[in-house]
Amino acid sequence: MFLFSRQATRGRGIYGGKTHGCGSKGSGQRQNFMRLGYETGNNPFYLRFPTQNYYKGHHLRLSYTPLCMGKLQRMIDTARLRTDRPVDVSELTATGLFSVKPYEKEGGFMLQDDGIDHFQATVNLEVQWASEAVIAAVERNGGTITVAYYDPGALLAAVDPMAFFRRGVPIPRRMLPPQNLIDYYSDPKNRGYLADPAQVAKERFILAQKYGYALPDIRSSPHKEMLLERKDPRQIFYGLQPGWVVSLKDKLILKPTDPELQQHYAS
């Protein structure tokens, strides 16, 4: 005698109505959804009102991960960040508290003035955007700050160095800023990494006079070498030059010997 099992119901296919909530015809039924901002052939809103300067060059703008001064001080106090070496994108993302997505038009970190009155650390800081008040707060405590641009490829390597090194590819050159950002990163008032160091030193003195504090002498500081350490405009990692290959398996650093490669990766 054979026993056959029968399904109690007819399954989920009988529920949901005739079209299962997708309607009849159109993009909803065919799962062909329109992109965000598309107005079914009409002139889009940001083009319909071209006098709105807010939308000018919107496709070129970058968003930045906010980093508050108070949170930066808290990370230093809780030993998440070390002050005996420069703090850059790699150091900040290594804390595990931030997420930077270069290919979603994120350009790095923007230092904000929340908690500025409680900031007391002496650091060599590199971020991607900073205001005048924030720069004054860092330099008042004897520190240095630099704003530097990272292109998406360089930023992707900087936010996760170990994943990049496991690929076994040469460290790329950092590209120069686009045309709409070249002025910002070349201005000594912003402490741009492309600015003249002599002009930056002059602007440090002017800013100290403006905010009424005595500018500490970095030359006499015991951490002079650390505070004055800077990256080359084409460099991504401290201590590693473009073109080098870091082998984690063999624990070796391979440097190019071909003259053409050396010329290509030279700053």
Backbone as CSV, one residue per row, in Angstrom:
resi,resn,N_x,N_y,N_z,CA_x,CA_y,CA_z,C_x,C_y,C_z
1,MET,0.849,-1.189,0.000,0.000,0.000,0.000,0.890,1.246,0.000
2,PHE,0.650,2.143,-0.898,1.437,3.358,-1.029,0.637,4.543,-0.510
3,LEU,1.351,5.421,0.248,0.727,6.619,0.790,1.302,7.831,0.072
4,PHE,0.436,8.665,-0.429,0.845,9.877,-1.125,0.490,11.080,-0.256
5,SER,1.493,11.986,-0.062,1.245,13.202,0.711,0.696,14.277,-0.209
6,ARG,-0.288,14.961,0.243,-0.909,16.024,-0.527,-0.708,17.367,0.179
7,GLN,-0.467,18.369,-0.639,-0.273,19.700,-0.084,-1.592,20.230,0.437
8,ALA,-1.538,20.866,1.617,-2.767,21.334,2.259,-3.394,22.494,1.492
9,THR,-2.560,23.377,0.991,-3.093,24.519,0.240,-2.473,24.532,-1.148
10,ARG,-2.881,25.500,-1.934,-2.394,25.597,-3.301,-1.125,26.440,-3.413
11,GLY,-0.532,26.841,-2.292,0.710,27.601,-2.338,0.469,29.097,-2.370
12,ARG,1.542,29.831,-2.388,1.413,31.279,-2.288,1.005,31.925,-3.605
13,GLY,0.992,31.179,-4.677,0.664,31.775,-5.968,-0.764,32.246,-6.092
14,ILE,-1.681,31.741,-5.234,-3.091,32.127,-5.352,-3.385,33.395,-4.574
15,TYR,-2.387,33.884,-3.795,-2.629,35.061,-2.980,-2.039,36.300,-3.654
16,GLY,-2.512,37.430,-3.244,-1.946,38.666,-3.746,-2.758,39.338,-4.828
17,GLY,-3.798,38.725,-5.297,-4.599,39.342,-6.334,-4.126,38.988,-7.733
18,LYS,-4.747,39.617,-8.685,-4.479,39.281,-10.090,-3.036,39.590,-10.498
19,THR,-2.558,40.766,-10.131,-1.197,41.165,-10.540,-0.235,41.245,-9.361
20,HIS,-0.630,40.744,-8.217,0.237,40.709,-7.025,0.766,42.096,-6.655
21,GLY,-0.056,43.091,-6.824,0.324,44.423,-6.401,1.234,45.172,-7.349
22,CYS,1.535,44.600,-8.505,2.442,45.258,-9.453,1.708,46.070,-10.505
23,GLY,0.402,46.039,-10.504,-0.327,46.796,-11.508,-0.323,46.091,-12.856
24,SER,-0.912,46.760,-13.810,-0.963,46.200,-15.165,-0.146,47.077,-16.101
25,LYS,0.831,46.498,-16.708,1.739,47.167,-17.643,2.563,48.239,-16.919
26,GLY,3.521,48.748,-17.600,4.346,49.798,-17.030,5.591,49.263,-16.346
27,SER,6.392,50.212,-15.792,7.676,49.841,-15.202,7.510,49.043,-13.917
28,GLY,6.368,49.229,-13.210,6.167,48.486,-11.978,6.025,47.002,-12.222
29,GLN,5.301,46.619,-13.256,5.114,45.209,-13.557,6.344,44.594,-14.213
30,ARG,7.064,45.393,-14.968,8.236,44.868,-15.677,9.520,45.025,-14.874
31,GLN,9.412,45.568,-13.651,10.587,45.761,-12.791,11.649,46.632,-13.466
32,ASN,11.215,47.580,-14.260,12.121,48.491,-14.950,11.965,49.870,-14.320
33,PHE,12.537,50.022,-13.132,12.336,51.245,-12.368,13.206,52.367,-12.921
34,MET,12.673,53.563,-12.864,13.403,54.724,-13.351,14.424,55.164,-12.312
35,ARG,15.503,55.798,-12.747,16.525,56.288,-11.826,15.962,57.444,-11.014
36,LEU,16.593,57.699,-9.886,16.151,58.780,-9.006,16.342,60.129,-9.688
37,GLY,15.348,60.954,-9.619,15.410,62.267,-10.224,14.849,62.336,-11.629
38,TYR,14.559,61.180,-12.261,14.012,61.177,-13.620,12.525,61.494,-13.559
39,GLU,12.088,62.420,-14.403,10.708,62.888,-14.365,9.959,62.494,-15.634
40,THR,10.112,61.292,-16.066,9.389,60.695,-17.208,9.461,61.561,-18.452
41,GLY,10.661,62.010,-18.774,10.855,62.745,-20.007,10.748,64.241,-19.877
42,ASN,10.208,64.720,-18.755,10.112,66.162,-18.569,11.482,66.757,-18.247
43,ASN,11.563,68.060,-18.380,12.794,68.743,-18.007,12.969,68.652,-16.490
44,PRO,14.106,68.120,-15.989,14.261,67.928,-14.538,14.201,69.242,-13.778
45,PHE,13.928,69.116,-12.481,13.756,70.297,-11.650,15.027,71.131,-11.605
46,TYR,16.184,70.468,-11.486,17.422,71.236,-11.334,17.862,71.873,-12.643
47,LEU,17.254,71.492,-13.750,17.502,72.170,-15.024,16.387,73.148,-15.366
48,ARG,15.218,72.943,-14.793,14.087,73.820,-15.046,14.306,75.192,-14.407
49,PHE,15.061,75.208,-13.321,15.357,76.463,-12.630,16.874,76.638,-12.570
50,PRO,17.477,77.023,-13.666,18.946,77.108,-13.687,19.506,78.219,-12.824
51,THR,18.669,79.141,-12.349,19.168,80.225,-11.518,19.475,79.758,-10.098
52,GLN,19.061,78.541,-9.742,19.374,78.018,-8.416,20.821,77.552,-8.414
53,ASN,21.723,78.381,-7.880,23.145,78.053,-7.900,23.496,76.855,-7.043
54,TYR,22.570,76.432,-6.192,22.847,75.274,-5.344,23.106,74.033,-6.191
55,TYR,22.470,73.953,-7.354,22.580,72.753,-8.180,23.710,72.865,-9.203
56,LYS,24.426,73.985,-9.209,25.496,74.146,-10.184,26.670,73.231,-9.817
57,GLY,27.044,72.372,-10.747,28.150,71.445,-10.519,27.873,70.418,-9.442
58,HIS,26.600,70.043,-9.262,26.257,69.108,-8.189,26.864,67.731,-8.416
59,HIS,27.098,67.377,-9.678,27.654,66.055,-9.966,29.144,65.978,-9.646
60,LEU,29.784,67.108,-9.373,31.211,67.118,-9.051,31.473,67.240,-7.552
61,ARG,30.446,67.513,-6.776,30.642,67.770,-5.360,30.902,66.479,-4.591
62,LEU,31.743,66.592,-3.571,32.063,65.470,-2.708,31.414,65.671,-1.343
63,SER,31.063,64.581,-0.712,30.591,64.622,0.668,31.715,64.104,1.564
64,TYR,31.753,64.609,2.794,32.846,64.280,3.702,32.276,63.715,4.999
65,THR,32.988,62.750,5.552,32.599,62.172,6.834,32.911,63.171,7.947
66,PRO,31.926,63.580,8.746,32.187,64.579,9.797,33.018,63.991,10.929
67,LEU,33.999,64.753,11.380,34.850,64.386,12.508,34.872,65.567,13.472
68,CYS,34.252,65.423,14.622,34.159,66.506,15.590,35.446,66.584,16.419
69,MET,35.780,67.792,16.835,36.961,67.986,17.667,36.823,67.257,19.006
70,GLY,35.625,67.269,19.565,35.419,66.563,20.823,35.610,65.063,20.684
71,LYS,35.130,64.509,19.580,35.303,63.064,19.348,36.764,62.728,19.095
72,LEU,37.475,63.618,18.405,38.900,63.404,18.179,39.663,63.384,19.497
73,GLN,39.336,64.304,20.405,39.980,64.323,21.720,39.630,63.070,22.515
74,ARG,38.395,62.599,22.405,37.989,61.400,23.131,38.727,60.166,22.613
75,MET,38.932,60.086,21.313,39.675,58.945,20.768,41.129,58.967,21.222
76,ILE,41.692,60.152,21.371,43.069,60.258,21.865,43.126,59.871,23.340
77,ASP,42.148,60.313,24.132,42.130,60.008,25.568,41.924,58.520,25.826
78,THR,41.183,57.838,24.958,40.918,56.410,25.134,41.897,55.531,24.366
79,ALA,42.994,56.115,23.889,44.084,55.379,23.224,43.643,54.721,21.918
80,ARG,42.616,55.255,21.299,42.267,54.770,19.962,43.146,55.410,18.895
81,LEU,43.674,56.576,19.195,44.583,57.272,18.294,45.872,57.581,19.034
82,ARG,46.969,57.420,18.335,48.276,57.735,18.906,48.704,59.120,18.437
83,THR,49.269,59.876,19.368,49.725,61.225,19.037,51.223,61.297,18.778
84,ASP,51.922,60.157,18.874,53.357,60.165,18.625,53.692,59.908,17.163
85,ARG,52.668,59.857,16.319,52.872,59.730,14.884,51.740,60.469,14.174
86,PRO,51.940,60.847,12.901,50.909,61.623,12.199,49.586,60.871,12.089
87,VAL,48.509,61.619,12.141,47.153,61.067,12.024,46.603,61.446,10.663
88,ASP,46.271,60.439,9.855,45.736,60.678,8.519,44.501,59.807,8.312
89,VAL,44.105,59.634,7.068,42.896,58.867,6.756,43.030,57.423,7.229
90,SER,44.187,56.823,7.003,44.397,55.430,7.400,44.287,55.251,8.908
91,GLU,44.847,56.196,9.667,44.778,56.100,11.128,43.340,56.271,11.626
92,LEU,42.591,57.177,11.026,41.227,57.428,11.484,40.307,56.254,11.170
93,THR,40.429,55.670,9.986,39.569,54.532,9.647,39.983,53.268,10.399
94,ALA,41.240,53.186,10.833,41.695,52.014,11.585,41.065,51.945,12.971
95,THR,40.489,53.046,13.456,39.817,53.024,14.751,38.538,52.192,14.714
96,GLY,37.993,51.981,13.521,36.760,51.217,13.393,35.509,52.012,13.673
97,LEU,35.644,53.317,13.850,34.493,54.163,14.165,33.938,54.897,12.955
98,PHE,34.645,54.835,11.823,34.242,55.588,10.646,34.213,54.670,9.428
99,SER,33.398,55.050,8.485,33.305,54.340,7.219,33.352,55.359,6.087
100,VAL,34.329,55.210,5.205,34.498,56.103,4.061,34.343,55.282,2.793
101,LYS,33.441,55.723,1.923,33.167,55.010,0.672,33.557,55.902,-0.500
102,PRO,34.749,55.695,-1.036,35.244,56.612,-2.086,34.385,56.635,-3.340
103,TYR,33.839,55.490,-3.737,33.093,55.437,-4.989,31.631,55.812,-4.826
104,GLU,31.281,56.357,-3.667,29.968,56.968,-3.465,30.123,58.474,-3.252
105,LYS,31.149,59.027,-3.892,31.442,60.469,-3.866,31.734,60.960,-2.450
106,GLU,32.419,60.147,-1.680,32.889,60.576,-0.376,34.375,60.869,-0.489
107,GLY,34.797,62.041,-0.014,36.161,62.489,-0.223,37.071,62.383,0.972
108,GLY,36.598,61.856,2.109,37.446,61.743,3.279,36.788,62.340,4.507
109,PHE,37.563,63.083,5.310,37.094,63.588,6.595,37.037,65.109,6.588
110,MET,35.994,65.626,7.217,35.826,67.065,7.413,35.841,67.328,8.917
111,LEU,36.804,68.105,9.373,36.952,68.390,10.792,35.989,69.502,11.192
112,GLN,35.116,69.212,12.155,34.106,70.158,12.600,34.459,70.702,13.980
113,ASP,33.844,71.841,14.331,34.222,72.556,15.547,33.416,72.162,16.773
114,ASP,32.634,71.097,16.724,31.916,70.638,17.918,32.921,70.118,18.947
115,GLY,32.867,70.654,20.155,33.805,70.264,21.196,35.155,70.930,21.077
116,ILE,35.207,72.063,20.391,36.479,72.731,20.136,37.098,73.267,21.426
117,ASP,36.277,73.611,22.426,36.795,74.162,23.669,37.482,73.112,24.533
118,HIS,37.226,71.828,24.271,37.803,70.754,25.078,38.998,70.090,24.390
119,PHE,39.389,70.590,23.230,40.500,69.967,22.504,41.819,70.490,23.058
120,GLN,42.690,69.563,23.487,43.958,69.946,24.107,45.135,69.127,23.581
121,ALA,44.948,68.331,22.577,46.005,67.428,22.116,46.949,68.155,21.158
122,THR,48.163,67.677,21.120,49.175,68.152,20.174,49.377,67.061,19.130
123,VAL,48.880,67.292,17.931,48.885,66.254,16.904,49.343,66.844,15.574
124,ASN,49.789,65.945,14.720,50.053,66.252,13.315,48.908,65.640,12.528
125,LEU,47.976,66.462,12.123,46.699,65.989,11.592,46.584,66.295,10.105
126,GLU,46.075,65.310,9.373,45.792,65.492,7.953,44.344,65.100,7.679
127,VAL,43.543,66.062,7.249,42.147,65.824,6.890,41.915,66.366,5.486
128,GLN,40.653,66.301,5.043,40.341,66.750,3.692,39.604,68.082,3.660
129,TRP,39.078,68.514,4.796,38.385,69.802,4.834,38.406,70.315,6.275
130,ALA,38.673,71.602,6.451,38.725,72.180,7.797,38.430,73.665,7.702
131,SER,37.798,74.195,8.754,37.471,75.616,8.819,38.583,76.370,9.541
132,GLU,38.480,77.691,9.528,39.508,78.521,10.143,39.563,78.317,11.656
133,ALA,38.410,78.209,12.307,38.384,78.031,13.757,39.017,76.709,14.170
134,VAL,38.778,75.678,13.385,39.355,74.363,13.677,40.873,74.402,13.527
135,ILE,41.352,75.069,12.475,42.799,75.192,12.267,43.446,75.928,13.440
136,ALA,42.784,76.984,13.908,43.322,77.737,15.037,43.366,76.895,16.303
137,ALA,42.358,76.037,16.519,42.335,75.199,17.720,43.472,74.189,17.722
138,VAL,43.793,73.631,16.561,44.881,72.652,16.481,46.229,73.335,16.683
139,GLU,46.434,74.478,16.044,47.729,75.156,16.121,47.935,75.849,17.476
140,ARG,46.875,76.190,18.149,47.000,76.818,19.473,47.614,75.870,20.489
141,ASN,47.376,74.562,20.302,47.921,73.558,21.212,49.279,73.029,20.753
142,GLY,49.888,73.680,19.781,51.204,73.265,19.332,51.204,72.214,18.240
143,GLY,50.044,71.925,17.661,49.954,70.921,16.616,50.012,71.536,15.228
144,THR,49.967,70.677,14.239,49.945,71.099,12.843,48.798,70.388,12.133
145,ILE,48.272,71.044,11.117,47.154,70.483,10.360,47.377,70.750,8.880
146,THR,47.002,69.779,8.071,47.115,69.873,6.620,45.834,69.336,6.005
147,VAL,45.332,70.030,4.996,44.198,69.512,4.229,44.745,68.983,2.901
148,ALA,44.391,67.747,2.588,44.957,67.075,1.420,43.866,66.351,0.659
149,TYR,43.988,66.360,-0.644,42.997,65.718,-1.517,43.444,64.294,-1.854
150,TYR,42.477,63.377,-1.879,42.705,61.994,-2.306,41.709,61.671,-3.413
151,ASP,42.217,61.198,-4.535,41.312,60.746,-5.583,40.692,59.417,-5.158
152,PRO,39.604,58.968,-5.809,38.922,57.742,-5.347,39.829,56.521,-5.257
153,GLY,40.726,56.318,-6.226,41.616,55.162,-6.175,42.580,55.230,-5.004
154,ALA,43.155,56.404,-4.770,44.079,56.565,-3.648,43.345,56.468,-2.312
155,LEU,42.151,57.020,-2.232,41.387,56.965,-0.991,40.960,55.539,-0.667
156,LEU,40.639,54.757,-1.703,40.263,53.363,-1.484,41.419,52.571,-0.887
157,ALA,42.641,52.871,-1.328,43.809,52.206,-0.754,44.094,52.696,0.655
158,ALA,43.853,53.978,0.924,44.189,54.553,2.219,43.237,54.106,3.322
159,VAL,41.954,53.887,2.996,40.996,53.547,4.048,41.155,52.092,4.506
160,ASP,41.744,51.233,3.683,41.960,49.828,4.063,43.293,49.365,3.493
161,PRO,44.408,49.746,4.130,45.720,49.398,3.572,45.972,47.899,3.476
162,MET,45.523,47.126,4.473,45.789,45.692,4.462,45.119,45.005,3.275
163,ALA,43.893,45.386,2.980,43.209,44.809,1.821,43.917,45.192,0.533
164,PHE,44.437,46.414,0.477,45.164,46.833,-0.717,46.480,46.074,-0.858
165,PHE,47.220,45.897,0.234,48.503,45.200,0.168,48.328,43.727,-0.206
166,ARG,47.214,43.122,0.196,46.989,41.719,-0.152,46.801,41.511,-1.649
167,ARG,46.453,42.564,-2.364,46.294,42.440,-3.816,47.627,42.284,-4.518
168,GLY,48.707,42.735,-3.910,50.027,42.589,-4.495,50.278,43.477,-5.697
169,VAL,49.709,44.664,-5.690,49.878,45.596,-6.812,50.697,46.787,-6.326
170,PRO,51.363,47.497,-7.226,52.149,48.662,-6.802,51.263,49.762,-6.219
171,ILE,51.823,50.499,-5.282,51.111,51.632,-4.691,50.972,52.712,-5.757
172,PRO,49.761,53.157,-6.054,49.585,54.146,-7.128,49.998,55.543,-6.691
173,ARG,50.128,56.409,-7.668,50.363,57.821,-7.383,49.038,58.493,-7.027
174,ARG,49.101,59.403,-6.091,47.908,60.182,-5.764,47.729,61.265,-6.816
175,MET,46.542,61.360,-7.356,46.277,62.342,-8.396,46.090,63.732,-7.793
176,LEU,46.286,64.743,-8.617,46.092,66.119,-8.185,44.604,66.451,-8.111
177,PRO,44.218,67.479,-7.360,42.798,67.817,-7.231,42.203,68.255,-8.567
178,PRO,40.883,68.099,-8.721,40.228,68.604,-9.930,40.235,70.126,-9.971
179,GLN,39.769,70.666,-11.077,39.855,72.107,-11.292,39.060,72.896,-10.260
180,ASN,37.945,72.361,-9.801,37.118,73.106,-8.847,37.662,73.064,-7.423
181,LEU,38.702,72.262,-7.152,39.271,72.165,-5.808,40.734,72.597,-5.743
182,ILE,41.324,72.898,-6.884,42.750,73.209,-6.896,43.048,74.475,-6.107
183,ASP,42.149,75.456,-6.136,42.380,76.699,-5.396,42.324,76.471,-3.886
184,TYR,41.423,75.616,-3.448,41.291,75.365,-2.006,42.541,74.693,-1.450
185,TYR,43.052,73.689,-2.154,44.200,72.944,-1.648,45.530,73.638,-1.946
186,SER,45.496,74.755,-2.654,46.709,75.539,-2.885,46.765,76.786,-2.022
187,ASP,45.747,77.016,-1.205,45.669,78.224,-0.390,46.352,77.992,0.954
188,PRO,47.353,78.802,1.319,48.003,78.620,2.628,47.084,78.918,3.808
189,LYS,46.034,79.727,3.598,45.084,79.991,4.681,44.328,78.729,5.081
190,ASN,44.124,77.839,4.129,43.445,76.575,4.410,44.410,75.476,4.821
191,ARG,45.715,75.798,4.856,46.781,74.819,5.126,46.780,73.715,4.067
192,GLY,46.588,74.142,2.815,46.573,73.190,1.720,47.921,72.527,1.526
193,TYR,47.880,71.272,1.138,49.124,70.515,0.977,49.902,70.921,-0.272
194,LEU,49.305,71.726,-1.153,50.003,72.231,-2.327,50.497,73.663,-2.131
195,ALA,50.284,74.228,-0.953,50.677,75.612,-0.693,52.168,75.696,-0.395
196,ASP,52.714,76.906,-0.554,54.116,77.168,-0.252,54.327,77.102,1.263
197,PRO,55.275,76.292,1.760,55.495,76.202,3.219,55.826,77.544,3.863
198,ALA,56.536,78.416,3.149,56.844,79.733,3.717,55.571,80.548,3.919
199,GLN,54.646,80.468,2.964,53.380,81.175,3.105,52.511,80.566,4.212
200,VAL,52.598,79.254,4.380,51.843,78.606,5.462,52.346,79.086,6.822
201,ALA,53.665,79.192,6.973,54.230,79.686,8.235,53.785,81.120,8.510
202,LYS,53.694,81.925,7.472,53.229,83.298,7.632,51.768,83.334,8.053
203,GLU,50.929,82.495,7.444,49.507,82.465,7.787,49.284,81.907,9.188
204,ARG,50.168,81.034,9.656,50.058,80.550,11.039,50.206,81.711,12.025
205,PHE,51.161,82.597,11.764,51.388,83.750,12.639,50.215,84.731,12.573
206,ILE,49.687,84.946,11.362,48.556,85.868,11.209,47.319,85.335,11.933
207,LEU,47.075,84.026,11.834,45.913,83.435,12.489,46.045,83.501,14.016
208,ALA,47.255,83.346,14.527,47.471,83.456,15.977,47.175,84.867,16.464
209,GLN,47.560,85.861,15.680,47.246,87.241,16.056,45.749,87.511,15.994
210,LYS,45.083,86.926,15.029,43.643,87.156,14.862,42.854,86.574,16.034
211,TYR,43.235,85.369,16.492,42.488,84.709,17.563,43.096,84.977,18.941
212,GLY,44.207,85.707,19.004,44.744,86.151,20.283,45.402,85.074,21.111
213,TYR,46.238,84.247,20.531,46.991,83.264,21.302,48.445,83.291,20.843
214,ALA,49.322,82.847,21.726,50.751,82.793,21.409,51.031,81.521,20.635
215,LEU,51.613,81.677,19.468,51.888,80.521,18.613,53.057,79.728,19.181
216,PRO,52.844,78.464,19.550,53.954,77.651,20.089,55.047,77.440,19.043
217,ASP,56.278,77.358,19.517,57.424,77.164,18.639,57.627,75.668,18.411
218,ILE,57.337,75.231,17.196,57.482,73.804,16.886,58.946,73.397,16.874
219,ARG,59.826,74.320,16.504,61.247,73.981,16.402,61.828,73.537,17.742
220,SER,61.296,74.054,18.843,61.794,73.690,20.165,61.002,72.565,20.817
221,SER,60.032,72.001,20.110,59.212,70.929,20.666,59.980,69.607,20.640
222,PRO,59.798,68.750,21.650,60.452,67.430,21.616,59.918,66.532,20.513
223,HIS,58.728,66.871,19.980,58.136,66.084,18.882,58.273,66.824,17.553
224,LYS,59.360,67.529,17.393,59.557,68.374,16.215,59.494,67.566,14.919
225,GLU,60.201,66.437,14.852,60.257,65.649,13.617,58.877,65.111,13.248
226,MET,58.123,64.676,14.252,56.789,64.152,13.977,55.847,65.246,13.516
227,LEU,55.901,66.417,14.134,54.987,67.505,13.792,55.276,68.097,12.425
228,LEU,56.522,68.031,11.977,56.899,68.607,10.688,56.881,67.590,9.555
229,GLU,56.537,66.358,9.862,56.516,65.320,8.810,55.343,65.564,7.861
230,ARG,55.622,65.500,6.571,54.609,65.719,5.554,54.727,64.643,4.465
231,LYS,53.611,64.412,3.811,53.605,63.517,2.659,53.936,64.289,1.389
232,ASP,54.495,63.566,0.430,54.647,64.135,-0.900,53.259,64.244,-1.535
233,PRO,53.019,65.232,-2.392,51.685,65.339,-3.021,51.245,64.097,-3.768
234,ARG,52.179,63.236,-4.168,51.829,61.998,-4.866,51.804,60.785,-3.940
235,GLN,52.092,60.985,-2.672,52.250,59.884,-1.726,50.943,59.601,-1.002
236,ILE,50.662,58.315,-0.746,49.434,57.902,-0.064,49.711,57.517,1.382
237,PHE,50.768,56.728,1.606,51.095,56.226,2.940,52.399,56.862,3.424
238,TYR,52.468,57.109,4.717,53.713,57.579,5.312,54.765,56.471,5.235
239,GLY,55.941,56.806,4.757,57.038,55.841,4.704,57.036,54.932,3.503
240,LEU,56.008,55.007,2.660,55.919,54.152,1.467,55.741,55.046,0.245
241,GLN,56.558,54.819,-0.762,56.535,55.635,-1.957,55.680,54.990,-3.045
242,PRO,55.133,55.785,-3.959,54.391,55.210,-5.090,55.289,54.292,-5.922
243,GLY,54.727,53.195,-6.363,55.481,52.219,-7.150,55.996,51.048,-6.354
244,TRP,56.051,51.171,-5.034,56.511,50.062,-4.209,55.405,49.018,-4.079
245,VAL,55.816,47.755,-3.950,54.889,46.641,-3.742,55.161,46.063,-2.361
246,VAL,54.146,46.034,-1.511,54.265,45.483,-0.159,53.751,44.056,-0.171
247,SER,54.632,43.097,0.104,54.273,41.675,0.141,54.062,41.275,1.595
248,LEU,52.809,41.061,1.992,52.518,40.654,3.358,52.935,39.215,3.618
249,LYS,52.866,38.366,2.606,53.224,36.961,2.784,54.722,36.802,3.017
250,ASP,55.520,37.475,2.199,56.976,37.364,2.322,57.570,38.415,3.249
251,LYS,56.731,39.373,3.698,57.186,40.461,4.563,58.333,41.224,3.902
252,LEU,58.100,41.591,2.644,59.095,42.309,1.865,58.467,43.530,1.209
253,ILE,59.303,44.484,0.880,58.907,45.637,0.095,59.728,45.627,-1.185
254,LEU,59.061,45.532,-2.303,59.708,45.473,-3.609,59.677,46.860,-4.236
255,LYS,60.834,47.330,-4.656,60.950,48.656,-5.236,61.283,48.537,-6.723
256,PRO,60.735,49.403,-7.559,61.017,49.324,-8.999,62.471,49.701,-9.288
257,THR,63.059,48.956,-10.204,64.444,49.223,-10.616,64.520,49.705,-12.061
258,ASP,63.459,49.520,-12.827,63.469,49.970,-14.211,63.422,51.497,-14.255
259,PRO,64.295,52.131,-15.053,64.303,53.609,-15.101,62.979,54.205,-15.545
260,GLU,62.270,53.542,-16.462,60.983,54.077,-16.920,59.950,54.059,-15.792
261,LEU,59.952,52.971,-14.998,59.015,52.917,-13.875,59.382,53.947,-12.804
262,GLN,60.660,54.111,-12.558,61.072,55.116,-11.588,60.670,56.516,-12.015
263,GLN,60.774,56.788,-13.303,60.363,58.098,-13.812,58.862,58.265,-13.762
264,HIS,58.124,57.153,-13.997,56.670,57.230,-13.987,56.152,57.529,-12.595
265,TYR,56.717,56.900,-11.566,56.218,57.060,-10.203,56.872,58.231,-9.483
266,ALA,57.839,58.905,-10.106,58.481,60.039,-9.450,57.498,61.197,-9.316
267,SER,57.692,61.984,-8.256,56.787,63.118,-8.015,57.106,64.241,-8.988
